[in-house]
């Protein structure tokens, strides 16, 4: 049975989609069978993999969730070991379209394909609502990325409390196990006294939940323009994400 890794936080612009992208590619490079789900209606991952939106008309995660198509027909092969389910902006309507078994809908639908994958990696929107709930409810591992700034850091506690108070009770209903939840600093700068001080404060607040950060790099900022033809292994951050992922899944 596949394990589910979700990248989620209440704050946008902190590296959620990039983190999910690296996680999925690293696992696929390691020979794991991976399904990457884009649950963010801002569709950063979808635009990274798919240039023409017409290619996914009628076959996105929204159609899957609303029973308009089976999940198997929405899966797009990217390369060996890596498959993808796209999204578009219409997913923002999901709260008005799901009325029965809302929080457990993705859990039920993935039963059809979970045996085909070792890992399912999910990117979520920067909001704590139904689309994020659908992913968090089935998650075995959760990564909360954060920049080292006031607004991003304040969102960590909001996200952690949300998961503990609202999501974990749902886990117990379906007997799901949250094995680890981590805080991952992104866009970090070496030898920056301010960031060093803030990370010390985060360490005091979150202890072993806080992982070593991902260094800010220009190459990562270019990924959205370069697209899937770029080999992520050429970026130094790849090695940092390999280390993070190994520690997360340890």
VORONU-762669 format. One record per residue: x, y, z of N, C-alpha, C in turn; residue in three letters. Coordinates in steps of 0.05 Angstrom, whole numbers, padded with zeros to 5 digits, always signed. Example, Ala and Ser with C-alpha at 12.3 -4.5 7.8 and 13.67 -1.06 7.14 Angstrom:
# VORONU-762669
+00264-00114+00156+00246-00090+00156+00264-00066+00156ALA;+00257-00045+00142+00273-00021+00143+00258+00001+00157SER;
END
This chain:
# VORONU-762669
+00017-00024+00000+00000+00000+00000+00018+00025+00000UNK;+00011+00044-00017+00028+00067-00020+00026+00085+00005UNK;+00048+00099+00010+00050+00119+00031+00045+00147+00019UNK;+00031+00165+00034+00024+00191+00023+00040+00213+00037UNK;+00053+00229+00020+00069+00252+00030+00055+00277+00020UNK;+00047+00295+00038+00033+00319+00030+00050+00343+00039UNK;+00051+00363+00021+00065+00388+00027+00043+00409+00030UNK;+00041+00421+00054+00019+00439+00060+00026+00461+00080UNK;+00014+00484+00076+00016+00505+00095-00004+00527+00088UNK;-00009+00544+00108-00029+00565+00104-00018+00588+00088UNK;+00008+00589+00083+00021+00612+00070+00030+00604+00042UNK;+00026+00622+00023+00036+00618-00004+00064+00628-00008UNK;+00077+00621-00030+00103+00631-00037+00126+00621-00020UNK;+00122+00597-00007+00142+00587+00011+00157+00562+00000UNK;+00149+00554-00025+00163+00531-00037+00148+00505-00035UNK;+00121+00506-00032+00105+00482-00031+00108+00465-00056UNK;+00102+00478-00079+00102+00463-00104+00130+00452-00111UNK;+00150+00469-00106+00178+00460-00112+00185+00436-00094UNK;+00177+00437-00069+00183+00415-00051+00170+00389-00060UNK;+00144+00391-00068+00130+00367-00078+00143+00357-00103UNK;+00152+00375-00121+00165+00368-00146+00191+00353-00141UNK;+00207+00363-00123+00232+00349-00116+00227+00322-00103UNK;+00209+00321-00084+00202+00296-00070+00195+00274-00091UNK;+00177+00281-00109+00167+00262-00128+00189+00252-00147UNK;+00205+00271-00157+00227+00264-00175+00248+00247-00162UNK;+00255+00254-00137+00276+00239-00123+00267+00211-00118UNK;+00242+00207-00109+00232+00180-00104+00231+00164-00130UNK;+00223+00177-00152+00223+00163-00178+00251+00156-00187UNK;+00271+00174-00182+00299+00168-00189+00309+00145-00172UNK;+00298+00141-00149+00307+00119-00131+00292+00093-00138UNK;+00277+00093-00159+00263+00068-00168+00236+00064-00156UNK;+00226+00084-00141+00199+00081-00129+00178+00089-00149UNK;+00155+00076-00148+00133+00084-00165+00118+00106-00152UNK;+00115+00129-00165+00105+00153-00153+00082+00165-00168UNK;+00061+00172-00154+00039+00188-00165+00039+00215-00152UNK;+00042+00236-00169+00042+00263-00159+00015+00276-00165UNK;+00002+00287-00144-00024+00299-00147-00022+00329-00143UNK;-00032+00344-00162-00034+00373-00159-00062+00380-00149UNK;-00063+00388-00123-00089+00396-00111-00090+00426-00106UNK;-00072+00441-00119-00071+00470-00116-00083+00483-00141UNK;-00105+00497-00138-00119+00508-00162-00102+00529-00175UNK;-00080+00538-00163-00062+00557-00177-00045+00542-00197UNK;-00046+00516-00197-00035+00497-00217-00006+00501-00225UNK;+00011+00507-00206+00040+00511-00213+00052+00485-00224UNK;+00046+00463-00211+00057+00437-00220+00046+00429-00247UNK;+00020+00433-00250+00008+00426-00276+00020+00442-00299UNK;+00024+00468-00295+00036+00484-00316+00065+00476-00321UNK;+00078+00465-00301+00106+00456-00304+00107+00432-00322UNK;+00088+00413-00319+00088+00389-00334+00073+00390-00361UNK;+00053+00407-00362+00035+00407-00385+00033+00435-00396UNK;+00043+00439-00421+00043+00465-00433+00015+00474-00443UNK;+00000+00455-00454-00025+00462-00466-00048+00453-00448UNK;-00063+00473-00436-00085+00466-00418-00107+00449-00432UNK;-00109+00450-00458-00129+00434-00472-00124+00404-00469UNK;-00099+00397-00463-00092+00369-00460-00106+00357-00436UNK;-00114+00373-00416-00126+00362-00391-00155+00369-00388UNK;-00168+00380-00409-00196+00388-00407-00213+00363-00400UNK;-00228+00365-00378-00245+00344-00370-00232+00321-00356UNK;-00206+00323-00351-00191+00301-00338-00172+00312-00317UNK;-00183+00327-00298-00167+00338-00276-00176+00325-00250UNK;-00163+00333-00228-00171+00322-00202-00199+00330-00195UNK;-00209+00353-00205-00237+00361-00199-00256+00340-00211UNK;-00252+00333-00236-00270+00313-00249-00269+00286-00234UNK;-00245+00280-00224-00243+00255-00208-00259+00257-00183UNK;-00256+00279-00168-00270+00282-00143-00300+00284-00145UNK;-00309+00294-00168-00338+00297-00172-00349+00274-00189UNK;-00334+00252-00191-00343+00227-00204-00350+00231-00234UNK;-00337+00250-00247-00341+00253-00275-00322+00236-00292UNK;-00300+00227-00279-00282+00209-00292-00267+00193-00271UNK;-00260+00168-00277-00244+00152-00258-00216+00163-00256UNK;-00203+00160-00233-00176+00171-00229-00157+00160-00249UNK;-00160+00135-00257-00141+00122-00276-00140+00138-00302UNK;-00163+00149-00311-00163+00163-00337-00152+00191-00335UNK;-00148+00201-00310-00136+00228-00307-00106+00227-00302UNK;-00095+00203-00299-00066+00201-00294-00050+00204-00319UNK;-00030+00222-00317-00013+00228-00340+00015+00216-00335UNK;+00025+00198-00352+00052+00188-00348+00072+00210-00355UNK;+00091+00215-00337+00112+00236-00342+00138+00223-00351UNK;+00146+00203-00337+00170+00187-00344+00168+00161-00328UNK;+00187+00143-00333+00186+00118-00317+00185+00123-00287UNK;+00166+00111-00274+00162+00112-00245+00148+00137-00236UNK;+00142+00157-00253+00129+00181-00245+00105+00187-00261UNK;+00082+00187-00248+00056+00194-00260+00044+00218-00246UNK;+00025+00231-00259+00016+00257-00250-00014+00260-00254UNK;-00028+00273-00235-00056+00280-00238-00057+00311-00238UNK;-00066+00323-00260-00066+00353-00262-00090+00366-00248UNK;-00089+00392-00247-00111+00408-00236-00115+00433-00253UNK;-00137+00446-00251-00140+00473-00262-00155+00490-00242UNK;-00160+00515-00250-00171+00534-00231-00199+00527-00221UNK;-00213+00509-00235-00240+00502-00227-00241+00487-00200UNK;-00218+00477-00191-00218+00463-00166-00226+00481-00143UNK;-00223+00507-00147-00231+00526-00126-00261+00524-00119UNK;-00276+00511-00136-00305+00507-00132-00311+00482-00115UNK;-00291+00467-00108-00296+00441-00097-00314+00441-00072UNK;-00312+00461-00056-00328+00462-00031-00358+00461-00037UNK;-00366+00474-00059-00394+00474-00066-00403+00450-00081UNK;-00384+00434-00091-00391+00411-00107-00390+00384-00092UNK;-00376+00383-00070-00375+00359-00054-00394+00362-00030UNK;-00413+00345-00027-00431+00347-00005-00432+00322+00012UNK;-00425+00299+00002-00426+00274+00016-00397+00263+00021UNK;-00391+00255+00045-00365+00244+00052-00343+00263+00043UNK;-00347+00288+00047-00329+00309+00036-00299+00304+00042UNK;-00292+00302+00068-00264+00300+00075-00252+00273+00067UNK;-00268+00253+00062-00257+00226+00056-00259+00219+00027UNK;-00267+00237+00010-00272+00231-00018-00246+00221-00032UNK;-00224+00235-00028-00199+00227-00041-00190+00201-00030UNK;-00193+00197-00005-00186+00171+00008-00200+00148-00006UNK;-00226+00151-00012-00241+00130-00025-00232+00126-00054UNK;-00228+00148-00068-00221+00146-00097-00194+00134-00101UNK;-00175+00140-00084-00147+00130-00087-00145+00100-00082UNK;-00165+00088-00069-00165+00059-00065-00161+00044-00091UNK;-00170+00056-00113-00169+00042-00139-00140+00040-00150UNK;-00122+00058-00141-00095+00059-00152-00073+00057-00132UNK;-00079+00057-00106-00057+00058-00087-00039+00034-00088UNK;-00049+00012-00097-00032-00012-00100-00012-00010-00123UNK;-00016+00010-00141+00001+00013-00164+00026+00031-00158UNK;+00026+00043-00134+00047+00063-00128+00059+00057-00100UNK;+00085+00064-00098+00098+00063-00072+00093+00088-00056UNK;+00092+00111-00070+00087+00137-00057+00067+00154-00073UNK;+00051+00168-00059+00034+00189-00071+00042+00215-00058UNK;+00050+00234-00075+00060+00260-00065+00039+00281-00074UNK;+00030+00298-00055+00008+00316-00060+00017+00345-00054UNK;+00013+00363-00074+00016+00392-00070-00012+00403-00064UNK;-00013+00422-00046-00039+00433-00037-00039+00463-00039UNK;-00063+00475-00039-00065+00505-00041-00057+00518-00015UNK;-00050+00544-00016-00041+00559+00008-00065+00568+00024UNK;-00083+00549+00031-00106+00555+00047-00115+00530+00061UNK;-00125+00533+00085-00133+00509+00101-00163+00506+00096UNK;-00170+00492+00075-00198+00487+00068-00201+00459+00058UNK;-00223+00454+00043-00230+00427+00035-00209+00413+00018UNK;-00198+00427-00002-00178+00415-00019-00154+00405-00004UNK;-00145+00422+00016-00123+00414+00033-00131+00391+00051UNK;-00155+00392+00062-00164+00371+00080-00164+00344+00066UNK;-00173+00343+00041-00174+00318+00026-00146+00304+00026UNK;-00125+00321+00023-00098+00310+00023-00088+00303+00051UNK;-00093+00321+00070-00082+00317+00097-00094+00292+00110UNK;-00119+00287+00105-00133+00264+00118-00120+00238+00111UNK;-00108+00235+00087-00096+00210+00079-00066+00210+00082UNK;-00055+00231+00093-00025+00234+00094-00012+00217+00116UNK;+00010+00205+00109+00027+00192+00128+00051+00210+00136UNK;+00058+00228+00118+00080+00247+00123+00071+00274+00113UNK;+00076+00295+00130+00069+00322+00123+00093+00340+00125UNK;+00098+00355+00104+00119+00375+00105+00106+00403+00104UNK;+00114+00420+00123+00105+00448+00125+00129+00465+00117UNK;+00130+00475+00092+00153+00492+00085+00148+00520+00095UNK;+00170+00535+00100+00168+00562+00109+00191+00579+00100UNK;+00186+00603+00093+00208+00623+00090+00215+00633+00118UNK;+00238+00647+00119+00246+00658+00145+00237+00687+00146UNK;+00210+00691+00147+00199+00717+00151+00175+00715+00169UNK;+00166+00738+00179+00146+00738+00200+00120+00725+00192UNK;+00110+00731+00168+00084+00721+00159+00085+00690+00154UNK;+00107+00681+00142+00110+00652+00138+00112+00637+00164UNK;+00128+00648+00182+00132+00634+00208+00106+00633+00224UNK;+00091+00655+00224+00066+00655+00239+00047+00634+00229UNK;+00049+00627+00203+00031+00607+00191+00037+00579+00200UNK;+00062+00574+00210+00069+00547+00219+00051+00538+00241UNK;+00049+00554+00262+00033+00546+00285+00003+00543+00278UNK;-00007+00560+00260-00034+00557+00251-00039+00531+00237UNK;-00019+00523+00220-00022+00498+00205-00019+00474+00223UNK;+00000+00475+00241+00004+00452+00260-00021+00448+00278UNK;-00032+00470+00288-00056+00468+00305-00080+00458+00289UNK;-00082+00467+00265-00104+00458+00247-00103+00428+00244UNK;-00079+00418+00238-00075+00389+00234-00081+00373+00260UNK;-00070+00383+00282-00074+00369+00307-00103+00369+00316UNK;-00117+00391+00312-00144+00393+00323-00166+00384+00304UNK;-00162+00387+00278-00183+00380+00259-00177+00356+00241UNK;-00152+00351+00235-00145+00330+00216-00140+00303+00231UNK;-00125+00304+00253-00119+00278+00266-00144+00264+00276UNK;-00165+00277+00285-00190+00262+00291-00201+00248+00267UNK;-00198+00259+00243-00207+00246+00219-00189+00222+00212UNK;-00164+00225+00218-00145+00202+00214-00155+00178+00230UNK;-00164+00182+00254-00173+00160+00271-00198+00146+00259UNK;-00214+00161+00246-00238+00149+00234-00231+00129+00213UNK;-00211+00135+00196-00204+00117+00174-00179+00100+00181UNK;-00171+00102+00207-00148+00087+00217-00122+00093+00201UNK;-00118+00118+00195-00094+00127+00181-00073+00134+00202UNK;-00048+00131+00195-00026+00136+00213-00009+00160+00203UNK;-00008+00182+00218+00011+00203+00212+00037+00196+00225UNK;+00057+00190+00208+00082+00180+00219+00101+00203+00226UNK;+00100+00224+00210+00118+00247+00217+00107+00272+00204UNK;+00109+00294+00218+00103+00321+00208+00127+00338+00214UNK;+00137+00353+00193+00161+00368+00196+00157+00397+00186UNK;+00175+00414+00196+00176+00442+00187+00202+00445+00171UNK;+00200+00455+00146+00223+00456+00129+00228+00485+00120UNK;+00249+00498+00131+00256+00525+00121+00265+00524+00092UNK;+00256+00543+00076+00264+00544+00048+00275+00572+00043UNK;+00289+00575+00021+00301+00601+00013+00320+00611+00035UNK;+00334+00593+00047+00352+00601+00069+00378+00612+00057UNK;+00391+00629+00073+00417+00641+00064+00438+00635+00085UNK;+00460+00624+00076+00482+00617+00095+00495+00642+00106UNK;+00503+00640+00131+00517+00661+00145+00501+00687+00147UNK;+00475+00684+00148+00457+00707+00152+00450+00709+00181UNK;+00460+00728+00196+00455+00729+00225+00426+00729+00233UNK;+00409+00744+00218+00381+00746+00224+00368+00718+00221UNK;+00373+00705+00199+00361+00679+00195+00371+00659+00215UNK;+00396+00660+00222+00407+00642+00242+00392+00645+00269UNK;+00387+00670+00276+00373+00675+00301+00344+00665+00300UNK;+00331+00669+00278+00303+00660+00275+00302+00630+00275UNK;+00320+00617+00262+00320+00587+00261+00325+00576+00289UNK;+00341+00590+00305+00345+00581+00333+00318+00583+00348UNK;+00303+00604+00343+00277+00607+00356+00257+00585+00347UNK;+00258+00579+00321+00242+00557+00310+00249+00530+00322UNK;+00275+00526+00326+00284+00501+00338+00274+00499+00367UNK;+00274+00521+00381+00264+00520+00409+00234+00514+00409UNK;+00220+00524+00389+00191+00521+00388+00182+00494+00378UNK;+00197+00483+00358+00188+00458+00345+00206+00435+00348UNK;+00229+00438+00360+00247+00416+00367+00253+00398+00342UNK;+00250+00372+00345+00257+00353+00323+00239+00356+00299UNK;+00217+00371+00301+00201+00375+00277+00215+00393+00257UNK;+00234+00410+00266+00248+00428+00249+00271+00414+00235UNK;+00271+00415+00208+00292+00403+00192+00311+00424+00182UNK;+00335+00415+00173+00354+00433+00160+00341+00445+00136UNK;+00348+00470+00130+00335+00486+00109+00345+00480+00081UNK;+00330+00489+00062+00337+00488+00034+00348+00515+00025UNK;+00372+00516+00015+00386+00541+00008+00372+00555-00015UNK;+00370+00581-00014+00359+00596-00036+00378+00595-00060UNK;+00366+00588-00084+00383+00586-00108+00368+00597-00132UNK;+00383+00610-00149+00371+00622-00173+00359+00601-00191UNK;+00373+00578-00193+00364+00556-00211+00335+00548-00205UNK;+00328+00547-00180+00301+00539-00172+00280+00559-00183UNK;+00287+00584-00182+00269+00605-00192+00264+00603-00222UNK;+00283+00590-00236+00280+00588-00265+00263+00564-00273UNK;+00257+00546-00254+00244+00520-00261+00217+00524-00275UNK;+00202+00544-00266+00176+00548-00278+00177+00556-00307UNK;+00199+00568-00315+00202+00576-00343+00215+00554-00359UNK;+00232+00538-00347+00246+00517-00362+00228+00493-00367UNK;+00213+00486-00346+00194+00463-00349+00207+00437-00345UNK;+00192+00416-00352+00200+00388-00345+00225+00378-00359UNK;+00234+00392-00380+00257+00383-00395+00283+00386-00379UNK;+00282+00403-00358+00306+00408-00342+00310+00385-00322UNK;+00335+00376-00320+00342+00354-00302+00346+00365-00273UNK;+00328+00359-00255+00330+00370-00228+00356+00362-00214UNK;+00367+00340-00222+00392+00331-00210+00416+00350-00214UNK;+00412+00369-00233+00434+00388-00238+00433+00411-00218UNK;+00413+00413-00202+00411+00435-00182+00422+00425-00156UNK;+00438+00442-00143+00449+00434-00117+00428+00428-00096UNK;+00404+00441-00099+00383+00436-00080+00373+00407-00081UNK;+00378+00393-00103+00370+00365-00105+00382+00349-00082UNK;+00408+00353-00077+00421+00338-00056+00409+00345-00028UNK;+00402+00370-00025+00390+00379+00001+00363+00365+00004UNK;+00347+00364-00017+00321+00351-00015+00324+00320-00012UNK;+00344+00309-00024+00349+00280-00019+00354+00275+00011UNK;+00370+00292+00024+00375+00289+00052+00350+00293+00069UNK;+00334+00313+00062+00309+00319+00077+00290+00295+00074UNK;+00287+00285+00050+00268+00263+00045+00277+00238+00059UNK;+00303+00232+00059+00313+00209+00073+00307+00210+00103UNK;+00311+00234+00114+00305+00238+00143+00276+00237+00149UNK;+00259+00248+00130+00231+00248+00134+00220+00219+00135UNK;+00230+00202+00117+00219+00175+00114+00233+00155+00132UNK;+00253+00164+00147+00270+00146+00163+00253+00131+00183UNK;
END
